[in-house]
Amino acid sequence: MRRALFLGRFQPPHWGHVYAVREILKEVDEIIITVGSAQFNYILKDPFTAGERIWMLREALREGGIDLSRVVIIPVPNVENNLEWLGRVKSLAPPFQIVYTGNPFVALLFKEAGYEVRQQPMFRREQLSSTRVRELILKGDPQWEELVPKSVAAIIKAIGGAERLRIAALGEAEPHKW
């Protein structure tokens, strides 16, 4: 069985992520998706919890017609020591042979550890980024909903994601008042 690792923070998942998973599954039997920086939440860069992101990912992939029996989603906390982080990923994930990433530094770490590393498939990258989705939500621009599956938009609304982002932005602008 050929299994791939696909790394990301998914803050939040968008159509580009669904596309990437679909493309990766054309090349491997199973995909392990890591929800990175799992310990961070309720901050501007990482507003959603690991559990919420796993929920959003599952629903997004289901909506995108992905066979969930071929997908494993695991949370991975971030650590400052990169080799320690690599060891943590390897210990938390089922065995894998291929790593898909768009991050050159992550690619270097896994190459040096002996893994085959491939560029993650990109789809409308100039429009589809979690940063852009968060920025549009923060501005109150409803266009963000076109960038994510309907299920992800519904979850973000159900958990008060827009309000959470506004409060996080306020906290970063005026941290001394918190």
Secondary structure, 3 states (H helix, E strand, C coil): CCEEEEEECCCCCCHHHHHHHHHHCCCCCEEEEEEECCCCCCCCCCCCCHHHHHHHHHHHHHHCCCCHHHEEEEEECCCCCHHHHHHHHHHHCCCCCEEEECCHHHHHHHHHCCCEEEECCCCCCCCCCHHHHHHHHHHCCHHHHHCCCHHHHHHHHHCCHHHHHHHHHHHHHCHHHC
